[in-house]
Amino acid sequence: MLDPEKIPVITIDGPSGTGKGTISYLLRSWLNWHLIDSGAFYRVLALSILDDEIDLLDEKKIASLASGLALEFVDSGIETKILYRGDDCSNAIRSEACGVAASKIAVYESVRSELLSCQRNFAVLPGLIADGRDMGTVVFPAADLKIFLTATSEERASRRYKQLIKKGIDASLPALLRDIRERDERDINRAQSPLKASDDAVLIDTSNLGIEEVMLKVRQIVKIRGLA
Ligand code: DC
């Protein structure tokens, strides 16, 4: 039985290309809860840094930009739109350059601690779906359900490749695979809030599963936990 005083939280963590964003979106649509894409905080910061040509090594300046960073996650009916200062930056933050820069600034302890309260503020009734790398381990350690999605790096690179080609964007599979492996390496080995499954997380390997199959498993777990 759920405690009515407690705000329910489901965390969806894992490396990029495992389907976290899509699963989080489908969960949000099903449960009608709030959603936070925590990677968007790092990506929006990265976009400002790249646009303003700020040195990626200037931790102090980047932490000051992170302070009070306010994003909105709006359901467009088919996906989550990310608004920063009222502007839709959903597409701009998805570039490979932004992803790589986001992963580089995510190693800074001061940046992560500035973003912590910005992210926790999203936990309001009726509940929150939190998508990221450290949602279950650091940001919401008391979450009601923690899911950790995995997939081989080859499969994740191939998914990204197909997405880009579908959008008419030129892409190289070997380059995407190299980027994914380098990013995993940084995300897993950083000292602060590294990418890892919480001990109490449910692991789902999505390498050989379609989105519907993953969602079926997730729905079953959500129901078993009494969250729907
Ligand atoms: O999920 P994503 O690809 O949008 O995340 C981009 C980068 O942001 C990722 O490589 C590492 C960082 N990140 C993080 O450190 N912690 C999170 N909770 C989410 C993302």
py3Dmol code that shows the C-alpha trace and the ligand (Angstrom):
import py3Dmol

protein = """\
ATOM      1  CA  MET A   1       0.000   0.000   0.000  1.00  0.00           C
ATOM      2  CA  LEU A   2       1.389   3.408  -0.983  1.00  0.00           C
ATOM      3  CA  ASP A   3       1.841   6.048   1.708  1.00  0.00           C
ATOM      4  CA  PRO A   4      -0.478   8.922   0.597  1.00  0.00           C
ATOM      5  CA  GLU A   5       1.903  11.459   2.223  1.00  0.00           C
ATOM      6  CA  LYS A   6       4.816  10.313   0.082  1.00  0.00           C
ATOM      7  CA  ILE A   7       5.382  11.520  -3.475  1.00  0.00           C
ATOM      8  CA  PRO A   8       5.904   8.417  -5.623  1.00  0.00           C
ATOM      9  CA  VAL A   9       9.033   8.399  -7.781  1.00  0.00           C
ATOM     10  CA  ILE A  10      10.127   5.960 -10.498  1.00  0.00           C
ATOM     11  CA  THR A  11      13.715   6.281 -11.709  1.00  0.00           C
ATOM     12  CA  ILE A  12      14.839   5.131 -15.165  1.00  0.00           C
ATOM     13  CA  ASP A  13      18.635   5.095 -15.377  1.00  0.00           C
ATOM     14  CA  GLY A  14      21.159   3.733 -17.859  1.00  0.00           C
ATOM     15  CA  PRO A  15      23.576   4.755 -20.599  1.00  0.00           C
ATOM     16  CA  SER A  16      22.475   6.625 -23.731  1.00  0.00           C
ATOM     17  CA  GLY A  17      20.698   4.660 -26.436  1.00  0.00           C
ATOM     18  CA  THR A  18      18.957   2.217 -24.111  1.00  0.00           C
ATOM     19  CA  GLY A  19      15.493   3.736 -24.662  1.00  0.00           C
ATOM     20  CA  LYS A  20      15.254   5.619 -21.335  1.00  0.00           C
ATOM     21  CA  GLY A  21      13.687   8.690 -22.954  1.00  0.00           C
ATOM     22  CA  THR A  22      11.004   6.738 -24.815  1.00  0.00           C
ATOM     23  CA  ILE A  23      10.171   4.506 -21.850  1.00  0.00           C
ATOM     24  CA  SER A  24       9.983   7.536 -19.531  1.00  0.00           C
ATOM     25  CA  TYR A  25       7.686   9.301 -21.979  1.00  0.00           C
ATOM     26  CA  LEU A  26       5.384   6.262 -22.286  1.00  0.00           C
ATOM     27  CA  LEU A  27       5.316   5.855 -18.510  1.00  0.00           C
ATOM     28  CA  ARG A  28       4.427   9.507 -18.078  1.00  0.00           C
ATOM     29  CA  SER A  29       1.588   9.207 -20.601  1.00  0.00           C
ATOM     30  CA  TRP A  30       0.282   6.080 -18.877  1.00  0.00           C
ATOM     31  CA  LEU A  31       0.501   7.249 -15.255  1.00  0.00           C
ATOM     32  CA  ASN A  32      -0.077  10.970 -15.858  1.00  0.00           C
ATOM     33  CA  TRP A  33       2.817  11.878 -13.584  1.00  0.00           C
ATOM     34  CA  HIS A  34       5.477  14.568 -14.000  1.00  0.00           C
ATOM     35  CA  LEU A  35       8.688  13.832 -15.861  1.00  0.00           C
ATOM     36  CA  ILE A  36      12.253  15.015 -15.618  1.00  0.00           C
ATOM     37  CA  ASP A  37      14.946  14.304 -18.225  1.00  0.00           C
ATOM     38  CA  SER A  38      18.007  15.004 -16.094  1.00  0.00           C
ATOM     39  CA  GLY A  39      20.387  14.716 -19.076  1.00  0.00           C
ATOM     40  CA  ALA A  40      18.661  17.820 -20.484  1.00  0.00           C
ATOM     41  CA  PHE A  41      20.124  19.900 -17.618  1.00  0.00           C
ATOM     42  CA  TYR A  42      23.657  18.919 -18.658  1.00  0.00           C
ATOM     43  CA  ARG A  43      22.828  19.357 -22.347  1.00  0.00           C
ATOM     44  CA  VAL A  44      21.278  22.834 -21.906  1.00  0.00           C
ATOM     45  CA  LEU A  45      24.357  23.886 -19.944  1.00  0.00           C
ATOM     46  CA  ALA A  46      26.565  22.427 -22.687  1.00  0.00           C
ATOM     47  CA  LEU A  47      24.624  24.331 -25.348  1.00  0.00           C
ATOM     48  CA  SER A  48      25.139  27.660 -23.518  1.00  0.00           C
ATOM     49  CA  ILE A  49      28.824  26.861 -23.097  1.00  0.00           C
ATOM     50  CA  LEU A  50      29.295  26.009 -26.784  1.00  0.00           C
ATOM     51  CA  ASP A  51      27.267  29.049 -27.940  1.00  0.00           C
ATOM     52  CA  ASP A  52      29.141  31.455 -25.669  1.00  0.00           C
ATOM     53  CA  GLU A  53      32.514  29.770 -26.258  1.00  0.00           C
ATOM     54  CA  ILE A  54      33.058  29.195 -22.539  1.00  0.00           C
ATOM     55  CA  ASP A  55      36.069  27.062 -21.628  1.00  0.00           C
ATOM     56  CA  LEU A  56      34.907  23.515 -20.757  1.00  0.00           C
ATOM     57  CA  LEU A  57      37.604  23.492 -18.068  1.00  0.00           C
ATOM     58  CA  ASP A  58      36.187  26.588 -16.302  1.00  0.00           C
ATOM     59  CA  GLU A  59      34.335  24.665 -13.563  1.00  0.00           C
ATOM     60  CA  LYS A  60      33.557  27.772 -11.483  1.00  0.00           C
ATOM     61  CA  LYS A  61      31.862  29.589 -14.337  1.00  0.00           C
ATOM     62  CA  ILE A  62      29.933  26.470 -15.391  1.00  0.00           C
ATOM     63  CA  ALA A  63      28.739  25.897 -11.802  1.00  0.00           C
ATOM     64  CA  SER A  64      27.480  29.492 -11.672  1.00  0.00           C
ATOM     65  CA  LEU A  65      25.516  28.888 -14.900  1.00  0.00           C
ATOM     66  CA  ALA A  66      24.080  25.703 -13.362  1.00  0.00           C
ATOM     67  CA  SER A  67      22.819  27.526 -10.282  1.00  0.00           C
ATOM     68  CA  GLY A  68      18.997  27.648 -10.346  1.00  0.00           C
ATOM     69  CA  LEU A  69      18.847  26.305 -13.914  1.00  0.00           C
ATOM     70  CA  ALA A  70      15.109  26.091 -14.599  1.00  0.00           C
ATOM     71  CA  LEU A  71      13.757  23.810 -17.320  1.00  0.00           C
ATOM     72  CA  GLU A  72      10.238  22.823 -18.279  1.00  0.00           C
ATOM     73  CA  PHE A  73       9.322  19.403 -19.663  1.00  0.00           C
ATOM     74  CA  VAL A  74       6.216  19.765 -21.790  1.00  0.00           C
ATOM     75  CA  ASP A  75       4.249  16.892 -23.333  1.00  0.00           C
ATOM     76  CA  SER A  76       3.686  17.729 -27.025  1.00  0.00           C
ATOM     77  CA  GLY A  77       1.412  14.695 -27.418  1.00  0.00           C
ATOM     78  CA  ILE A  78       4.136  12.622 -29.118  1.00  0.00           C
ATOM     79  CA  GLU A  79       7.266  13.473 -27.137  1.00  0.00           C
ATOM     80  CA  THR A  80       8.682  15.623 -24.345  1.00  0.00           C
ATOM     81  CA  LYS A  81       9.669  19.146 -25.360  1.00  0.00           C
ATOM     82  CA  ILE A  82      12.371  20.866 -23.332  1.00  0.00           C
ATOM     83  CA  LEU A  83      11.904  24.564 -22.676  1.00  0.00           C
ATOM     84  CA  TYR A  84      14.652  26.798 -21.336  1.00  0.00           C
ATOM     85  CA  ARG A  85      13.703  30.403 -20.593  1.00  0.00           C
ATOM     86  CA  GLY A  86      10.519  29.724 -22.530  1.00  0.00           C
ATOM     87  CA  ASP A  87      12.382  28.642 -25.720  1.00  0.00           C
ATOM     88  CA  ASP A  88      12.054  25.152 -27.152  1.00  0.00           C
ATOM     89  CA  CYS A  89      15.623  23.823 -27.252  1.00  0.00           C
ATOM     90  CA  SER A  90      14.674  20.130 -27.653  1.00  0.00           C
ATOM     91  CA  ASN A  91      16.376  19.715 -31.047  1.00  0.00           C
ATOM     92  CA  ALA A  92      19.370  21.983 -30.441  1.00  0.00           C
ATOM     93  CA  ILE A  93      20.500  20.034 -27.363  1.00  0.00           C
ATOM     94  CA  ARG A  94      20.400  16.643 -29.143  1.00  0.00           C
ATOM     95  CA  SER A  95      23.525  17.214 -31.295  1.00  0.00           C
ATOM     96  CA  GLU A  96      26.504  14.882 -30.777  1.00  0.00           C
ATOM     97  CA  ALA A  97      28.622  17.924 -29.843  1.00  0.00           C
ATOM     98  CA  CYS A  98      26.196  18.816 -27.039  1.00  0.00           C
ATOM     99  CA  GLY A  99      26.116  15.219 -25.803  1.00  0.00           C
ATOM    100  CA  VAL A 100      29.902  15.019 -25.652  1.00  0.00           C
ATOM    101  CA  ALA A 101      30.230  18.424 -23.919  1.00  0.00           C
ATOM    102  CA  ALA A 102      27.417  17.464 -21.491  1.00  0.00           C
ATOM    103  CA  SER A 103      29.316  14.338 -20.493  1.00  0.00           C
ATOM    104  CA  LYS A 104      32.491  16.383 -19.945  1.00  0.00           C
ATOM    105  CA  ILE A 105      30.898  18.961 -17.636  1.00  0.00           C
ATOM    106  CA  ALA A 106      28.951  16.247 -15.774  1.00  0.00           C
ATOM    107  CA  VAL A 107      32.202  15.246 -14.034  1.00  0.00           C
ATOM    108  CA  TYR A 108      32.240  18.487 -11.984  1.00  0.00           C
ATOM    109  CA  GLU A 109      31.069  18.021  -8.392  1.00  0.00           C
ATOM    110  CA  SER A 110      30.087  21.699  -8.040  1.00  0.00           C
ATOM    111  CA  VAL A 111      27.938  21.542 -11.180  1.00  0.00           C
ATOM    112  CA  ARG A 112      26.191  18.366 -10.002  1.00  0.00           C
ATOM    113  CA  SER A 113      25.479  19.782  -6.571  1.00  0.00           C
ATOM    114  CA  GLU A 114      23.972  22.977  -8.105  1.00  0.00           C
ATOM    115  CA  LEU A 115      21.675  20.815 -10.244  1.00  0.00           C
ATOM    116  CA  LEU A 116      20.605  18.535  -7.398  1.00  0.00           C
ATOM    117  CA  SER A 117      17.938  20.840  -5.952  1.00  0.00           C
ATOM    118  CA  CYS A 118      16.783  21.922  -9.452  1.00  0.00           C
ATOM    119  CA  GLN A 119      16.103  18.241 -10.151  1.00  0.00           C
ATOM    120  CA  ARG A 120      14.581  17.310  -6.769  1.00  0.00           C
ATOM    121  CA  ASN A 121      12.081  20.179  -7.079  1.00  0.00           C
ATOM    122  CA  PHE A 122      10.275  18.167  -9.746  1.00  0.00           C
ATOM    123  CA  ALA A 123       9.099  15.580  -7.218  1.00  0.00           C
ATOM    124  CA  VAL A 124       5.500  16.720  -6.766  1.00  0.00           C
ATOM    125  CA  LEU A 125       2.164  14.922  -6.689  1.00  0.00           C
ATOM    126  CA  PRO A 126       0.804  12.848  -8.317  1.00  0.00           C
ATOM    127  CA  GLY A 127       4.340  11.470  -8.895  1.00  0.00           C
ATOM    128  CA  LEU A 128       7.552  11.734 -10.869  1.00  0.00           C
ATOM    129  CA  ILE A 129       9.315   9.727 -13.563  1.00  0.00           C
ATOM    130  CA  ALA A 130      13.022  10.617 -13.380  1.00  0.00           C
ATOM    131  CA  ASP A 131      15.239   9.751 -16.370  1.00  0.00           C
ATOM    132  CA  GLY A 132      19.026   9.861 -16.122  1.00  0.00           C
ATOM    133  CA  ARG A 133      22.246   8.290 -14.900  1.00  0.00           C
ATOM    134  CA  ASP A 134      22.166   8.848 -11.125  1.00  0.00           C
ATOM    135  CA  MET A 135      18.444   9.226 -10.444  1.00  0.00           C
ATOM    136  CA  GLY A 136      18.193   6.025  -8.389  1.00  0.00           C
ATOM    137  CA  THR A 137      21.606   6.242  -6.742  1.00  0.00           C
ATOM    138  CA  VAL A 138      21.976   9.937  -5.804  1.00  0.00           C
ATOM    139  CA  VAL A 139      19.063  12.221  -6.690  1.00  0.00           C
ATOM    140  CA  PHE A 140      16.138  10.026  -5.563  1.00  0.00           C
ATOM    141  CA  PRO A 141      17.696   7.238  -3.451  1.00  0.00           C
ATOM    142  CA  ALA A 142      14.323   6.543  -1.771  1.00  0.00           C
ATOM    143  CA  ALA A 143      12.468   6.085  -5.090  1.00  0.00           C
ATOM    144  CA  ASP A 144       9.607   3.571  -5.046  1.00  0.00           C
ATOM    145  CA  LEU A 145      10.862   1.799  -8.150  1.00  0.00           C
ATOM    146  CA  LYS A 146      14.286   1.946  -9.797  1.00  0.00           C
ATOM    147  CA  ILE A 147      14.785   0.595 -13.294  1.00  0.00           C
ATOM    148  CA  PHE A 148      18.199   0.345 -14.947  1.00  0.00           C
ATOM    149  CA  LEU A 149      18.222  -0.188 -18.717  1.00  0.00           C
ATOM    150  CA  THR A 150      21.251  -1.646 -20.511  1.00  0.00           C
ATOM    151  CA  ALA A 151      22.146  -2.649 -24.096  1.00  0.00           C
ATOM    152  CA  THR A 152      25.399  -3.464 -25.871  1.00  0.00           C
ATOM    153  CA  SER A 153      27.338  -0.457 -27.215  1.00  0.00           C
ATOM    154  CA  GLU A 154      27.017  -1.855 -30.782  1.00  0.00           C
ATOM    155  CA  GLU A 155      23.235  -1.999 -30.509  1.00  0.00           C
ATOM    156  CA  ARG A 156      23.048   1.517 -29.035  1.00  0.00           C
ATOM    157  CA  ALA A 157      25.267   2.957 -31.781  1.00  0.00           C
ATOM    158  CA  SER A 158      23.163   1.220 -34.432  1.00  0.00           C
ATOM    159  CA  ARG A 159      19.931   2.691 -32.933  1.00  0.00           C
ATOM    160  CA  ARG A 160      21.438   6.175 -32.930  1.00  0.00           C
ATOM    161  CA  TYR A 161      22.660   5.709 -36.507  1.00  0.00           C
ATOM    162  CA  LYS A 162      19.165   4.737 -37.709  1.00  0.00           C
ATOM    163  CA  GLN A 163      17.599   7.702 -35.861  1.00  0.00           C
ATOM    164  CA  LEU A 164      19.981  10.173 -37.512  1.00  0.00           C
ATOM    165  CA  ILE A 165      19.601   8.694 -41.006  1.00  0.00           C
ATOM    166  CA  LYS A 166      15.804   8.784 -40.584  1.00  0.00           C
ATOM    167  CA  LYS A 167      16.064  12.487 -39.778  1.00  0.00           C
ATOM    168  CA  GLY A 168      18.167  12.997 -42.929  1.00  0.00           C
ATOM    169  CA  ILE A 169      21.319  13.690 -40.878  1.00  0.00           C
ATOM    170  CA  ASP A 170      24.582  12.264 -42.230  1.00  0.00           C
ATOM    171  CA  ALA A 171      26.194   9.839 -39.752  1.00  0.00           C
ATOM    172  CA  SER A 172      29.073   7.382 -39.456  1.00  0.00           C
ATOM    173  CA  LEU A 173      28.433   4.167 -37.516  1.00  0.00           C
ATOM    174  CA  PRO A 174      32.096   3.651 -36.445  1.00  0.00           C
ATOM    175  CA  ALA A 175      32.279   7.287 -35.234  1.00  0.00           C
ATOM    176  CA  LEU A 176      29.021   6.906 -33.269  1.00  0.00           C
ATOM    177  CA  LEU A 177      30.274   3.675 -31.695  1.00  0.00           C
ATOM    178  CA  ARG A 178      33.537   5.361 -30.675  1.00  0.00           C
ATOM    179  CA  ASP A 179      31.640   8.353 -29.176  1.00  0.00           C
ATOM    180  CA  ILE A 180      29.286   6.059 -27.234  1.00  0.00           C
ATOM    181  CA  ARG A 181      32.190   4.060 -25.808  1.00  0.00           C
ATOM    182  CA  GLU A 182      34.120   7.193 -24.852  1.00  0.00           C
ATOM    183  CA  ARG A 183      31.048   8.700 -23.210  1.00  0.00           C
ATOM    184  CA  ASP A 184      30.304   5.477 -21.299  1.00  0.00           C
ATOM    185  CA  GLU A 185      33.894   5.421 -20.120  1.00  0.00           C
ATOM    186  CA  ARG A 186      33.619   8.993 -18.761  1.00  0.00           C
ATOM    187  CA  ASP A 187      30.142   8.470 -17.246  1.00  0.00           C
ATOM    188  CA  ILE A 188      31.086   5.174 -15.548  1.00  0.00           C
ATOM    189  CA  ASN A 189      34.505   6.167 -14.259  1.00  0.00           C
ATOM    190  CA  ARG A 190      33.898   9.684 -12.961  1.00  0.00           C
ATOM    191  CA  ALA A 191      34.335  10.167  -9.231  1.00  0.00           C
ATOM    192  CA  GLN A 192      31.039  12.041  -8.729  1.00  0.00           C
ATOM    193  CA  SER A 193      27.755  10.144  -9.127  1.00  0.00           C
ATOM    194  CA  PRO A 194      29.072   7.649 -11.695  1.00  0.00           C
ATOM    195  CA  LEU A 195      26.695   5.807 -13.987  1.00  0.00           C
ATOM    196  CA  LYS A 196      25.837   2.599 -12.150  1.00  0.00           C
ATOM    197  CA  ALA A 197      22.805   0.599 -11.215  1.00  0.00           C
ATOM    198  CA  SER A 198      21.536   1.068  -7.685  1.00  0.00           C
ATOM    199  CA  ASP A 199      21.706  -2.188  -5.674  1.00  0.00           C
ATOM    200  CA  ASP A 200      17.901  -2.235  -5.483  1.00  0.00           C
ATOM    201  CA  ALA A 201      17.318  -1.489  -9.200  1.00  0.00           C
ATOM    202  CA  VAL A 202      15.533  -3.835 -11.598  1.00  0.00           C
ATOM    203  CA  LEU A 203      17.878  -4.454 -14.565  1.00  0.00           C
ATOM    204  CA  ILE A 204      16.459  -4.816 -18.069  1.00  0.00           C
ATOM    205  CA  ASP A 205      18.763  -5.657 -20.989  1.00  0.00           C
ATOM    206  CA  THR A 206      17.091  -4.079 -24.035  1.00  0.00           C
ATOM    207  CA  SER A 207      19.659  -5.294 -26.623  1.00  0.00           C
ATOM    208  CA  ASN A 208      17.217  -7.729 -28.214  1.00  0.00           C
ATOM    209  CA  LEU A 209      13.942  -6.095 -27.221  1.00  0.00           C
ATOM    210  CA  GLY A 210      11.709  -3.635 -29.034  1.00  0.00           C
ATOM    211  CA  ILE A 211      10.262  -0.656 -27.146  1.00  0.00           C
ATOM    212  CA  GLU A 212       6.856  -2.383 -26.779  1.00  0.00           C
ATOM    213  CA  GLU A 213       8.499  -5.426 -25.191  1.00  0.00           C
ATOM    214  CA  VAL A 214      10.467  -3.269 -22.744  1.00  0.00           C
ATOM    215  CA  MET A 215       7.330  -1.282 -21.909  1.00  0.00           C
ATOM    216  CA  LEU A 216       5.401  -4.498 -21.271  1.00  0.00           C
ATOM    217  CA  LYS A 217       7.996  -5.558 -18.698  1.00  0.00           C
ATOM    218  CA  VAL A 218       8.028  -2.099 -17.103  1.00  0.00           C
ATOM    219  CA  ARG A 219       4.215  -1.994 -16.858  1.00  0.00           C
ATOM    220  CA  GLN A 220       4.210  -5.401 -15.148  1.00  0.00           C
ATOM    221  CA  ILE A 221       6.779  -4.261 -12.571  1.00  0.00           C
ATOM    222  CA  VAL A 222       4.923  -0.965 -11.940  1.00  0.00           C
ATOM    223  CA  LYS A 223       1.706  -2.907 -11.289  1.00  0.00           C
ATOM    224  CA  ILE A 224       3.415  -5.467  -9.046  1.00  0.00           C
ATOM    225  CA  ARG A 225       4.824  -2.588  -6.964  1.00  0.00           C
ATOM    226  CA  GLY A 226       1.323  -1.143  -6.601  1.00  0.00           C
ATOM    227  CA  LEU A 227       2.205   2.109  -8.388  1.00  0.00           C
ATOM    228  CA  ALA A 228      -0.628   1.869 -10.947  1.00  0.00           C
TER     229      ALA A 228
END
"""
ligand_1 = """\
20
DC
O 21.039 11.110 -21.220
P 21.781 12.111 -22.049
O 22.481 11.496 -23.228
O 20.898 13.267 -22.459
O 22.910 12.726 -21.069
C 23.934 13.552 -21.562
C 25.099 13.534 -20.593
O 24.710 14.147 -19.358
C 25.598 12.160 -20.202
O 26.641 11.699 -21.048
C 26.120 12.333 -18.793
C 25.320 13.481 -18.253
N 24.287 13.064 -17.302
C 24.675 12.852 -16.000
O 25.849 12.940 -15.695
N 23.749 12.559 -15.045
C 22.457 12.429 -15.374
N 21.570 12.142 -14.425
C 22.041 12.597 -16.708
C 22.987 12.894 -17.668
"""
view = py3Dmol.view(width=600, height=400)
view.addModel(protein, "pdb")
view.setStyle({"model": 0}, {"cartoon": {"style": "trace"}})
view.addModel(ligand_1, "xyz")
view.setStyle({"model": 1}, {"stick": {}})
view.zoomTo()
view.show()
